[in-house]
Amino acid sequence: MDSYTIPILPTISTFFIVLSAIFVAIGWYLIAKWKVEAHKKSMTFAAIFAVIFFIIYSSRTVFVGNTSFGGPDDIKIYYTTFLLFHITLATIGAVLGIYTLWTGYKNNLKRHRKIGPITSVVWFITAITGVAVYLLLYVIYKGGETTSVIKAIFGF
């Protein structure tokens, strides 16, 4: 019987992105109750957890590499399309998140109220698709070769 261990760094980084999404949800709830200071704290924690995720993810990418899809070849194109969607959404979510935090901290509440809900929804979808990528790479299928980003995504 072949034993397989789920890699620790991807598990930890995924945990932090889930924490980030949970704190965004809490922050959304708090601002709906007009608990502004608690909302600020919750969103600050959400941002901190997102940054911790990014540090772990980028460090692993630089020092270890990324893991290619290890599932069946006939669904690899679907996984790759899904992964590219997730990466694009995560990038948009990060930029929106920085901008939304900036408008909140600068007390530009008109823009903050307008962009905040959009940013939150993008972040929720990013977190969900990130967990799905994690599950596909490390839980549902055994991860493939760990290598550079370009090779992991495109296979060359």
CORNOR-V16463 format. One record per residue. RES is the residue in one letter. PHI is phi in whole degrees, -180 to 180 (* if undefined). BURIAL is I if it has 16 or more other C-alpha atoms within 10 Angstrom, else O. Layout:
res | phi | burial
RES | PHI | BURIAL
RES | PHI | BURIAL
//
This chain:
res | phi | burial
M | * | O
D | -85 | O
S | -93 | O
Y | -139 | O
T | -110 | O
I | -75 | O
P | -61 | O
I | -73 | O
L | -63 | O
P | -62 | I
T | -67 | O
I | -65 | O
S | -64 | I
T | -64 | I
F | -57 | O
F | -69 | I
I | -73 | I
V | -67 | I
L | -58 | I
S | -59 | I
A | -64 | I
I | -62 | I
F | -70 | I
V | -65 | I
A | -62 | I
I | -62 | I
G | -62 | I
W | -63 | I
Y | -61 | O
L | -64 | I
I | -72 | O
A | -65 | O
K | -94 | O
W | 60 | O
K | -97 | O
V | -63 | O
E | -64 | O
A | -65 | O
H | -61 | I
K | -59 | I
K | -63 | O
S | -63 | I
M | -69 | I
T | -65 | I
F | -63 | I
A | -58 | I
A | -66 | I
I | -61 | I
F | -64 | I
A | -65 | I
V | -66 | I
I | -60 | I
F | -54 | I
F | -63 | I
I | -63 | O
I | -64 | I
Y | -62 | I
S | -69 | O
S | -63 | O
R | -63 | O
T | -61 | I
V | -71 | O
F | -91 | O
V | -114 | O
G | 111 | I
N | -107 | I
T | -97 | I
S | -78 | I
F | -66 | I
G | -106 | I
G | -80 | I
P | -60 | O
D | -60 | O
D | -72 | O
I | -113 | O
K | -59 | I
I | -63 | O
Y | -70 | O
Y | -62 | I
T | -62 | I
T | -61 | O
F | -62 | I
L | -63 | I
L | -64 | O
F | -61 | O
H | -61 | I
I | -62 | O
T | -62 | O
L | -63 | I
A | -63 | I
T | -66 | O
I | -61 | O
G | -61 | I
A | -66 | I
V | -64 | O
L | -60 | I
G | -62 | I
I | -62 | O
Y | -64 | I
T | -65 | I
L | -61 | I
W | -59 | O
T | -65 | I
G | -68 | I
Y | -68 | O
K | -87 | O
N | 62 | O
N | -88 | O
L | -70 | O
K | -61 | O
R | -70 | O
H | -61 | I
R | -67 | O
K | -76 | O
I | -89 | I
G | -55 | I
P | -62 | O
I | -66 | O
T | -59 | I
S | -62 | I
V | -64 | O
V | -60 | I
W | -67 | I
F | -62 | I
I | -65 | I
T | -61 | I
A | -64 | I
I | -64 | I
T | -68 | I
G | -65 | I
V | -64 | I
A | -62 | I
V | -61 | I
Y | -57 | I
L | -62 | I
L | -67 | I
L | -82 | I
Y | -124 | I
V | -113 | O
I | -69 | O
Y | -122 | O
K | -75 | I
G | -57 | I
G | -81 | O
E | -64 | O
T | -95 | O
T | -155 | I
S | -63 | I
V | -59 | I
I | -61 | O
K | -67 | O
A | -63 | I
I | -80 | I
F | -103 | O
G | 81 | O
F | -137 | O
//
